[in-house]
Amino acid sequence: MKKLVVFSLAVLLTPSLAAQQRDSMRQRGDTAEAERLRAQVEQRFSERVQQDLKLTPDQVTKLRANQERFGARRRQVMQQQMQRRRALEDQMQPGVAANSDSVRKLMDGMHAGRAEMLKIEQDEDQEMSGYLTPVQRARYQQMRARLMQHVNEMRMERREGRGMGRGQGMGRGGRPRRRGI
C-alpha cells in the first residue's frame, strides 16, 4: 500500500518538478542573455560617448572605471526597487486585505531607494567633475537619460509582447494590467 502511495505521488509530482526545473533553467538562460546584452549595450554606449564627447584616452579610462563602479551600485539599487515594487503589488491585490505594516515598510524602502539613486547620481557627477568639462558632463547625462528611456521602452515592449507568461495584457497574478498609472 505504501509503495502505491509513493508511486502515485511520484507520478503526480514529476510533471510539476520538471516544469520548475525548466523554469529555473530558462531563468538562468534569460539572466545570462540579459548580462550579455547589457555588456554589449554598455560597450556601444561607451564608444558613442567617447566619439560624441571627444574624450581623451585618459578621460575614457576614468569614465569607464566610473561607469563600472557606479553602474554596479545603480543596478543593485534598481533590483531592490523592482523587488519592492513587486512585493507592494502583491500586497495591494484587489479583494485582498493588505498588511499595513508590510506596505509601510515597502513604501519606506521605495523612498530610501529613490534617495539612494539620487545619491549615486550626485556622487558619480561629483567624481566626473574631476575629469570632464561641464559641457561633457551635461552631454553625458543627456545621452545616458536617452539610453535609459530607450531601455525602459524596450523592457515594456518585451514584457507586453511576451505577456510575461500571464497572457497578453495581463499583469502580476493574472490581473489585467492598468494603463496610465
MDAnalysis code that builds the backbone (N, CA, C; Angstrom):
import MDAnalysis as mda
import numpy as np

u = mda.Universe.empty(543, n_residues=181, atom_resindex=np.repeat(np.arange(181), 3), trajectory=True)
u.add_TopologyAttr("name", ["N", "CA", "C"] * 181)
u.add_TopologyAttr("resid", np.arange(1, 182))
u.add_TopologyAttr("resname", ["MET", "LYS", "LYS", "LEU", "VAL", "VAL", "PHE", "SER", "LEU", "ALA", "VAL", "LEU", "LEU", "THR", "PRO", "SER", "LEU", "ALA", "ALA", "GLN", "GLN", "ARG", "ASP", "SER", "MET", "ARG", "GLN", "ARG", "GLY", "ASP", "THR", "ALA", "GLU", "ALA", "GLU", "ARG", "LEU", "ARG", "ALA", "GLN", "VAL", "GLU", "GLN", "ARG", "PHE", "SER", "GLU", "ARG", "VAL", "GLN", "GLN", "ASP", "LEU", "LYS", "LEU", "THR", "PRO", "ASP", "GLN", "VAL", "THR", "LYS", "LEU", "ARG", "ALA", "ASN", "GLN", "GLU", "ARG", "PHE", "GLY", "ALA", "ARG", "ARG", "ARG", "GLN", "VAL", "MET", "GLN", "GLN", "GLN", "MET", "GLN", "ARG", "ARG", "ARG", "ALA", "LEU", "GLU", "ASP", "GLN", "MET", "GLN", "PRO", "GLY", "VAL", "ALA", "ALA", "ASN", "SER", "ASP", "SER", "VAL", "ARG", "LYS", "LEU", "MET", "ASP", "GLY", "MET", "HIS", "ALA", "GLY", "ARG", "ALA", "GLU", "MET", "LEU", "LYS", "ILE", "GLU", "GLN", "ASP", "GLU", "ASP", "GLN", "GLU", "MET", "SER", "GLY", "TYR", "LEU", "THR", "PRO", "VAL", "GLN", "ARG", "ALA", "ARG", "TYR", "GLN", "GLN", "MET", "ARG", "ALA", "ARG", "LEU", "MET", "GLN", "HIS", "VAL", "ASN", "GLU", "MET", "ARG", "MET", "GLU", "ARG", "ARG", "GLU", "GLY", "ARG", "GLY", "MET", "GLY", "ARG", "GLY", "GLN", "GLY", "MET", "GLY", "ARG", "GLY", "GLY", "ARG", "PRO", "ARG", "ARG", "ARG", "GLY", "ILE"])
u.atoms.positions = np.array([
    [0.821, -1.186, 0.000],
    [0.000, 0.000, 0.000],
    [0.866, 1.251, 0.000],
    [1.914, 1.259, 0.870],
    [2.802, 2.413, 0.931],
    [3.487, 2.643, -0.410],
    [3.886, 1.569, -1.056],
    [4.547, 1.685, -2.357],
    [3.613, 2.309, -3.381],
    [2.354, 1.965, -3.331],
    [1.372, 2.520, -4.260],
    [1.200, 4.016, -4.024],
    [1.160, 4.436, -2.775],
    [1.021, 5.858, -2.444],
    [2.254, 6.631, -2.913],
    [3.428, 6.112, -2.649],
    [4.669, 6.760, -3.067],
    [4.731, 6.844, -4.584],
    [4.376, 5.740, -5.258],
    [4.379, 5.731, -6.718],
    [3.373, 6.751, -7.258],
    [2.201, 6.816, -6.679],
    [1.172, 7.769, -7.109],
    [1.653, 9.204, -6.930],
    [2.274, 9.493, -5.806],
    [2.813, 10.835, -5.564],
    [3.904, 11.169, -6.570],
    [4.754, 10.201, -6.859],
    [5.827, 10.422, -7.828],
    [5.254, 10.740, -9.201],
    [4.232, 10.007, -9.594],
    [3.611, 10.246, -10.895],
    [2.966, 11.629, -10.935],
    [2.328, 12.017, -9.852],
    [1.652, 13.315, -9.809],
    [2.628, 14.482, -9.734],
    [3.733, 14.325, -9.023],
    [4.666, 15.431, -8.802],
    [5.706, 15.582, -9.903],
    [5.997, 14.548, -10.644],
    [7.041, 14.603, -11.662],
    [6.825, 15.731, -12.672],
    [5.633, 15.876, -13.272],
    [5.458, 16.981, -14.230],
    [5.676, 18.350, -13.593],
    [5.227, 18.510, -12.357],
    [5.399, 19.794, -11.667],
    [6.874, 20.089, -11.413],
    [7.608, 19.087, -10.955],
    [9.030, 19.277, -10.694],
    [9.798, 19.538, -11.985],
    [9.425, 18.841, -13.047],
    [10.080, 19.055, -14.342],
    [9.819, 20.481, -14.834],
    [8.602, 20.972, -14.655],
    [8.271, 22.338, -15.071],
    [9.078, 23.352, -14.265],
    [9.206, 23.111, -12.956],
    [10.005, 24.013, -12.123],
    [11.454, 24.035, -12.588],
    [11.996, 22.866, -12.905],
    [13.383, 22.788, -13.358],
    [13.547, 23.521, -14.687],
    [12.592, 23.342, -15.624],
    [12.646, 24.061, -16.902],
    [12.589, 25.566, -16.679],
    [11.686, 26.018, -15.776],
    [11.578, 27.450, -15.494],
    [12.876, 27.987, -14.911],
    [13.486, 27.201, -14.005],
    [14.751, 27.624, -13.403],
    [15.848, 27.726, -14.456],
    [15.908, 26.733, -15.360],
    [16.927, 26.755, -16.414],
    [16.673, 27.909, -17.373],
    [15.409, 28.162, -17.701],
    [15.066, 29.263, -18.601],
    [15.456, 30.596, -17.960],
    [15.194, 30.738, -16.646],
    [15.537, 31.974, -15.959],
    [17.050, 32.195, -15.962],
    [17.836, 31.138, -15.738],
    [19.295, 31.270, -15.788],
    [19.736, 31.670, -17.181],
    [19.109, 31.075, -18.205],
    [19.413, 31.427, -19.587],
    [19.064, 32.874, -19.871],
    [17.898, 33.318, -19.388],
    [17.497, 34.711, -19.555],
    [18.485, 35.634, -18.868],
    [18.944, 35.255, -17.690],
    [19.893, 36.074, -16.947],
    [21.211, 36.177, -17.701],
    [21.693, 35.067, -18.229],
    [22.948, 35.084, -18.989],
    [22.784, 35.916, -20.256],
    [21.656, 35.756, -20.922],
    [21.391, 36.540, -22.133],
    [21.272, 38.022, -21.797],
    [20.591, 38.337, -20.707],
    [20.453, 39.738, -20.290],
    [21.816, 40.341, -19.968],
    [22.659, 39.571, -19.308],
    [24.006, 40.049, -18.966],
    [24.820, 40.300, -20.233],
    [24.721, 39.393, -21.194],
    [25.438, 39.562, -22.456],
    [24.946, 40.804, -23.194],
    [23.644, 40.978, -23.255],
    [23.087, 42.150, -23.924],
    [23.468, 43.441, -23.206],
    [23.430, 43.408, -21.866],
    [23.805, 44.595, -21.089],
    [25.244, 44.995, -21.381],
    [26.143, 44.014, -21.409],
    [27.552, 44.295, -21.697],
    [27.711, 44.865, -23.107],
    [26.965, 44.322, -24.046],
    [27.036, 44.795, -25.428],
    [26.525, 46.239, -25.535],
    [25.426, 46.537, -24.881],
    [24.870, 47.894, -24.897],
    [25.846, 48.863, -24.233],
    [26.417, 48.464, -23.096],
    [27.377, 49.330, -22.411],
    [28.593, 49.614, -23.288],
    [29.073, 48.605, -23.997],
    [30.229, 48.793, -24.875],
    [29.907, 49.795, -25.972],
    [28.773, 49.606, -26.620],
    [28.376, 50.526, -27.698],
    [28.133, 51.934, -27.164],
    [27.530, 52.024, -25.990],
    [27.294, 53.334, -25.394],
    [28.619, 54.024, -25.094],
    [29.570, 53.283, -24.547],
    [30.890, 53.860, -24.239],
    [31.576, 54.365, -25.507],
    [31.482, 53.588, -26.566],
    [32.085, 54.020, -27.837],
    [31.423, 55.298, -28.342],
    [30.113, 55.349, -28.235],
    [29.379, 56.538, -28.696],
    [29.726, 57.752, -27.838],
    [29.822, 57.571, -26.533],
    [30.191, 58.665, -25.629],
    [31.582, 59.174, -25.973],
    [32.504, 58.262, -26.140],
    [33.883, 58.642, -26.473],
    [33.909, 59.473, -27.754],
    [33.167, 59.049, -28.746],
    [33.142, 59.746, -30.024],
    [32.428, 61.100, -29.906],
    [31.229, 61.115, -29.351],
    [30.431, 62.344, -29.294],
    [31.029, 63.403, -28.369],
    [31.639, 62.969, -27.279],
    [32.206, 63.930, -26.326],
    [33.670, 64.246, -26.615],
    [34.232, 63.562, -27.614],
    [35.635, 63.763, -27.993],
    [36.555, 63.630, -26.764],
    [36.427, 62.466, -26.125],
    [37.192, 62.220, -24.908],
    [38.638, 61.848, -25.224],
    [39.517, 62.254, -24.324],
    [40.916, 61.850, -24.416],
    [41.032, 60.418, -23.888],
    [42.127, 59.731, -24.200],
    [42.307, 58.372, -23.652],
    [42.241, 58.341, -22.121],
    [42.789, 59.361, -21.461],
    [42.739, 59.423, -20.005],
    [41.288, 59.563, -19.515],
    [40.513, 60.397, -20.189],
    [39.114, 60.566, -19.811],
    [38.333, 59.266, -20.029],
    [38.633, 58.574, -21.104],
    [37.956, 57.305, -21.393],
    [38.223, 56.309, -20.272],
    [39.471, 56.205, -19.861],
    [39.846, 55.269, -18.799],
    [39.115, 55.605, -17.498],
    [39.111, 56.872, -17.135],
    [38.456, 57.289, -15.886],
    [36.948, 57.102, -15.956],
    [36.366, 57.440, -17.092],
    [34.922, 57.295, -17.235],
    [34.517, 55.828, -17.194],
    [35.301, 54.971, -17.826],
    [34.994, 53.532, -17.819],
    [35.029, 52.987, -16.384],
    [36.030, 53.366, -15.615],
    [36.103, 52.921, -14.217],
    [34.914, 53.455, -13.429],
    [34.573, 54.702, -13.697],
    [33.434, 55.334, -13.040],
    [32.151, 54.579, -13.374],
    [31.941, 54.271, -14.649],
    [30.731, 53.571, -15.074],
    [30.630, 52.191, -14.428],
    [31.729, 51.496, -14.349],
    [31.708, 50.168, -13.740],
    [31.348, 50.239, -12.260],
    [31.986, 51.150, -11.560],
    [31.762, 51.267, -10.117],
    [30.334, 51.724, -9.809],
    [29.908, 52.825, -10.421],
    [28.592, 53.359, -10.123],
    [27.489, 52.531, -10.782],
    [27.786, 51.921, -11.920],
    [26.799, 51.072, -12.584],
    [26.416, 49.883, -11.720],
    [27.401, 49.289, -11.061],
    [27.124, 48.147, -10.180],
    [26.227, 48.577, -9.021],
    [26.527, 49.716, -8.426],
    [25.687, 50.234, -7.332],
    [24.281, 50.538, -7.833],
    [24.202, 51.170, -8.991],
    [22.911, 51.543, -9.569],
    [22.067, 50.301, -9.860],
    [22.669, 49.277, -10.460],
    [21.925, 48.049, -10.771],
    [21.421, 47.376, -9.502],
    [22.237, 47.393, -8.462],
    [21.831, 46.776, -7.201],
    [20.604, 47.490, -6.622],
    [20.636, 48.802, -6.610],
    [19.503, 49.561, -6.071],
    [18.271, 49.378, -6.950],
    [18.460, 49.368, -8.265],
    [17.331, 49.178, -9.180],
    [16.690, 47.805, -8.962],
    [17.507, 46.791, -8.746],
    [16.978, 45.456, -8.499],
    [16.181, 45.424, -7.194],
    [16.708, 46.081, -6.161],
    [15.988, 46.150, -4.891],
    [14.656, 46.879, -5.063],
    [14.663, 47.961, -5.825],
    [13.438, 48.721, -6.063],
    [12.409, 47.860, -6.805],
    [12.869, 47.094, -7.780],
    [11.970, 46.232, -8.533],
    [11.344, 45.184, -7.602],
    [12.151, 44.624, -6.720],
    [11.621, 43.637, -5.775],
    [10.598, 44.283, -4.841],
    [10.878, 45.511, -4.416],
    [9.926, 46.218, -3.552],
    [8.624, 46.504, -4.293],
    [8.731, 46.936, -5.557],
    [7.516, 47.208, -6.345],
    [6.671, 45.949, -6.496],
    [7.323, 44.835, -6.791],
    [6.584, 43.577, -6.929],
    [5.909, 43.178, -5.622],
    [6.636, 43.311, -4.534],
    [6.067, 42.966, -3.235],
    [4.898, 43.891, -2.905],
    [5.016, 45.159, -3.243],
    [3.935, 46.115, -2.998],
    [2.717, 45.770, -3.856],
    [2.947, 45.405, -5.122],
    [1.844, 44.978, -5.992],
    [1.138, 43.766, -5.389],
    [1.925, 42.836, -4.871],
    [1.339, 41.647, -4.268],
    [0.505, 42.015, -3.046],
    [0.949, 42.976, -2.270],
    [0.208, 43.419, -1.090],
    [-1.089, 44.137, -1.470],
    [-1.080, 44.822, -2.601],
    [-2.196, 45.683, -2.975],
    [-3.172, 45.020, -3.944],
    [-3.261, 43.713, -3.925],
    [-4.185, 42.991, -4.804],
    [-5.630, 43.344, -4.454],
    [-6.441, 43.586, -5.473],
    [-7.857, 43.881, -5.219],
    [-8.529, 42.702, -4.512],
    [-9.351, 43.022, -3.533],
    [-10.103, 41.986, -2.829],
    [-9.330, 41.285, -1.740],
    [-8.058, 41.666, -1.541],
    [-7.238, 41.050, -0.502],
    [-6.772, 42.151, 0.443],
    [-6.967, 41.932, 1.734],
    [-6.559, 42.938, 2.717],
    [-5.035, 43.016, 2.771],
    [-4.516, 44.227, 2.570],
    [-3.064, 44.444, 2.616],
    [-2.608, 44.536, 4.071],
    [-1.391, 44.100, 4.311],
    [-0.792, 44.202, 5.628],
    [-0.188, 45.600, 5.757],
    [-0.770, 46.437, 6.603],
    [-0.344, 47.841, 6.724],
    [1.122, 47.973, 7.086],
    [1.593, 47.118, 7.978],
    [2.994, 47.198, 8.388],
    [3.921, 46.878, 7.215],
    [3.585, 45.844, 6.447],
    [4.393, 45.482, 5.276],
    [4.369, 46.586, 4.238],
    [3.187, 47.148, 3.977],
    [3.062, 48.221, 2.999],
    [3.890, 49.429, 3.437],
    [3.826, 49.781, 4.720],
    [4.610, 50.911, 5.230],
    [6.104, 50.669, 5.027],
    [6.569, 49.467, 5.354],
    [7.987, 49.145, 5.187],
    [8.395, 49.185, 3.721],
    [7.537, 48.669, 2.856],
    [7.846, 48.700, 1.427],
    [7.882, 50.125, 0.895],
    [6.933, 50.953, 1.323],
    [6.912, 52.354, 0.894],
    [8.156, 53.082, 1.410],
    [8.519, 52.843, 2.668],
    [9.733, 53.444, 3.218],
    [10.960, 52.995, 2.422],
    [10.988, 51.716, 2.062],
    [12.091, 51.190, 1.262],
    [12.141, 51.830, -0.118],
    [10.975, 52.056, -0.730],
    [10.920, 52.726, -2.040],
    [11.486, 54.136, -1.941],
    [11.105, 54.853, -0.905],
    [11.627, 56.214, -0.704],
    [13.140, 56.186, -0.489],
    [13.592, 55.248, 0.327],
    [15.032, 55.128, 0.585],
    [15.780, 54.764, -0.700],
    [15.194, 53.916, -1.517],
    [15.816, 53.536, -2.784],
    [15.936, 54.718, -3.733],
    [14.890, 55.545, -3.802],
    [14.964, 56.742, -4.652],
    [16.032, 57.696, -4.144],
    [16.125, 57.842, -2.831],
    [17.158, 58.697, -2.250],
    [18.550, 58.142, -2.556],
    [18.703, 56.813, -2.502],
    [19.991, 56.188, -2.807],
    [20.363, 56.403, -4.272],
    [19.382, 56.309, -5.167],
    [19.653, 56.553, -6.593],
    [20.112, 57.992, -6.808],
    [19.489, 58.925, -6.140],
    [19.897, 60.334, -6.245],
    [21.315, 60.508, -5.710],
    [21.624, 59.851, -4.604],
    [22.967, 59.935, -4.019],
    [23.999, 59.353, -4.980],
    [23.678, 58.258, -5.623],
    [24.591, 57.648, -6.597],
    [24.858, 58.630, -7.733],
    [23.794, 59.240, -8.247],
    [23.954, 60.215, -9.336],
    [24.818, 61.394, -8.897],
    [24.583, 61.881, -7.690],
    [25.372, 63.007, -7.187],
    [26.840, 62.621, -7.017],
    [27.085, 61.470, -6.435],
    [28.464, 61.005, -6.242],
    [29.166, 60.807, -7.589],
    [28.446, 60.213, -8.535],
    [29.013, 59.976, -9.854],
    [29.333, 61.303, -10.545],
    [28.405, 62.242, -10.488],
    [28.624, 63.541, -11.117],
    [29.800, 64.268, -10.462],
    [29.892, 64.177, -9.151],
    [30.997, 64.815, -8.437],
    [32.336, 64.241, -8.895],
    [32.390, 62.926, -9.029],
    [33.631, 62.298, -9.475],
    [33.954, 62.677, -10.925],
    [32.927, 62.703, -11.787],
    [33.153, 63.056, -13.189],
    [33.603, 64.506, -13.336],
    [33.233, 65.359, -12.399],
    [33.631, 66.772, -12.493],
    [35.145, 66.937, -12.392],
    [35.835, 65.906, -11.919],
    [37.280, 65.955, -11.809],
    [38.007, 65.706, -13.128],
    [37.312, 65.174, -14.129],
    [37.999, 64.881, -15.386],
    [37.183, 65.208, -16.641],
    [35.909, 65.580, -16.492],
    [35.114, 66.016, -17.638],
    [34.757, 67.489, -17.478],
    [34.634, 68.170, -18.601],
    [34.191, 69.571, -18.549],
    [32.698, 69.579, -18.219],
    [32.171, 70.721, -17.768],
    [30.719, 70.798, -17.503],
    [29.880, 70.440, -18.735],
    [30.306, 70.856, -19.909],
    [29.571, 70.544, -21.133],
    [29.613, 69.039, -21.402],
    [30.770, 68.407, -21.221],
    [30.868, 66.962, -21.422],
    [29.978, 66.214, -20.425],
    [29.967, 66.664, -19.165],
    [29.129, 66.017, -18.148],
    [27.653, 66.137, -18.510],
    [27.248, 67.332, -18.933],
    [25.841, 67.538, -19.292],
    [25.458, 66.678, -20.493],
    [26.320, 66.628, -21.489],
    [26.025, 65.787, -22.660],
    [25.983, 64.313, -22.275],
    [26.916, 63.903, -21.452],
    [26.939, 62.512, -20.996],
    [25.623, 62.176, -20.293],
    [25.173, 63.052, -19.405],
    [23.941, 62.793, -18.671],
    [22.736, 62.756, -19.601],
    [22.719, 63.603, -20.619],
    [21.641, 63.567, -21.606],
    [21.657, 62.240, -22.369],
    [22.840, 61.831, -22.778],
    [22.966, 60.577, -23.521],
    [22.512, 59.394, -22.663],
    [22.909, 59.396, -21.404],
    [22.535, 58.299, -20.520],
    [21.029, 58.304, -20.259],
    [20.449, 59.478, -20.112],
    [18.999, 59.566, -19.900],
    [18.244, 59.009, -21.115],
    [18.718, 59.360, -22.319],
    [18.071, 58.832, -23.533],
    [18.234, 57.312, -23.611],
    [19.418, 56.818, -23.259],
    [19.652, 55.380, -23.268],
    [18.712, 54.693, -22.285],
    [18.600, 55.214, -21.079],
    [17.744, 54.596, -20.063],
    [16.283, 54.622, -20.499],
    [15.866, 55.702, -21.127],
    [14.498, 55.787, -21.619],
    [14.261, 54.706, -22.677],
    [15.222, 54.560, -23.571],
    [15.109, 53.551, -24.630],
    [15.091, 52.141, -24.030],
    [15.942, 51.882, -23.063],
    [15.984, 50.564, -22.422],
    [14.656, 50.279, -21.725],
    [14.107, 51.269, -21.033],
    [12.825, 51.074, -20.353],
    [11.701, 50.805, -21.345],
    [11.725, 51.503, -22.476],
    [10.715, 51.255, -23.515],
    [10.841, 49.833, -24.046],
    [12.075, 49.384, -24.265],
    [12.287, 48.022, -24.754],
    [11.809, 46.994, -23.738],
    [12.047, 47.250, -22.455],
    [11.580, 46.328, -21.409],
    [10.068, 46.232, -21.426],
    [9.412, 47.378, -21.544],
    [7.954, 47.380, -21.559],
    [7.432, 46.620, -22.778],
    [8.040, 46.857, -23.941],
    [7.622, 46.148, -25.148],
    [7.827, 44.649, -24.991],
    [8.950, 44.272, -24.428],
    [9.247, 42.850, -24.233],
    [8.240, 42.233, -23.269],
    [7.979, 42.947, -22.175],
    [7.027, 42.465, -21.184],
    [5.641, 42.306, -21.795],
    [5.217, 43.290, -22.565],
    [3.895, 43.235, -23.185],
    [3.857, 42.208, -24.300],
    [4.949, 42.093, -25.052],
    [4.999, 41.151, -26.161],
    [4.938, 39.712, -25.720],
    [5.643, 39.414, -24.651],
    [5.651, 38.039, -24.150],
    [4.501, 37.790, -23.211],
    [3.931, 38.879, -22.677],
    [2.853, 38.709, -21.719],
    [3.351, 38.182, -20.391],
    [4.654, 38.067, -20.255],
    [5.282, 37.595, -19.023],
    [4.628, 36.311, -18.501],
    [4.176, 35.461, -19.443],
    [3.620, 34.178, -19.038],
    [2.233, 34.288, -18.431],
    [1.617, 35.467, -18.510],
    [0.316, 35.664, -17.891],
    [-0.760, 35.971, -18.925],
    [-0.419, 35.885, -20.169],
    [-1.392, 36.215, -21.206],
    [-1.234, 37.658, -21.622],
    [-1.594, 37.956, -22.832],
    [-1.442, 39.303, -23.365],
    [-2.242, 40.287, -22.518],
    [-1.600, 41.386, -22.116],
    [-2.279, 42.445, -21.381],
    [-2.512, 42.137, -19.922],
    [-1.890, 41.101, -19.412],
    [-2.118, 40.731, -18.021],
    [-0.939, 41.150, -17.166],
    [-1.247, 41.548, -15.941],
    [-0.215, 41.964, -15.002],
    [0.118, 40.840, -14.046],
    [0.736, 41.186, -12.922],
    [1.107, 40.197, -11.922],
    [-0.133, 39.494, -11.384],
    [-0.020, 38.222, -11.180],
    [-1.121, 37.454, -10.625],
    [-2.260, 37.230, -11.609],
    [-2.015, 37.496, -12.906],
    [-3.041, 37.269, -13.903],
    [-4.086, 38.359, -13.969],
    [-3.860, 39.466, -13.249],
    [-4.811, 40.581, -13.279],
    [-4.544, 41.449, -14.494],
    [-5.600, 42.070, -15.046],
    [-5.376, 42.983, -16.180],
    [-4.442, 44.114, -15.774],
    [-3.510, 44.430, -16.666],
    [-2.556, 45.489, -16.405],
    [-3.278, 46.818, -16.517],
    [-3.052, 47.716, -15.545],
    [-3.667, 49.043, -15.581],
    [-2.795, 49.962, -16.379],
    [-3.380, 50.696, -17.270],
    [-2.648, 51.630, -18.131],
    [-2.672, 53.017, -17.497],
    [-1.577, 53.753, -17.678],
    [-1.511, 55.157, -17.262],
    [-1.434, 55.382, -15.781],
    [-1.069, 54.363, -15.022],
    [-0.962, 54.548, -13.564],
    [0.473, 54.449, -13.157],
])
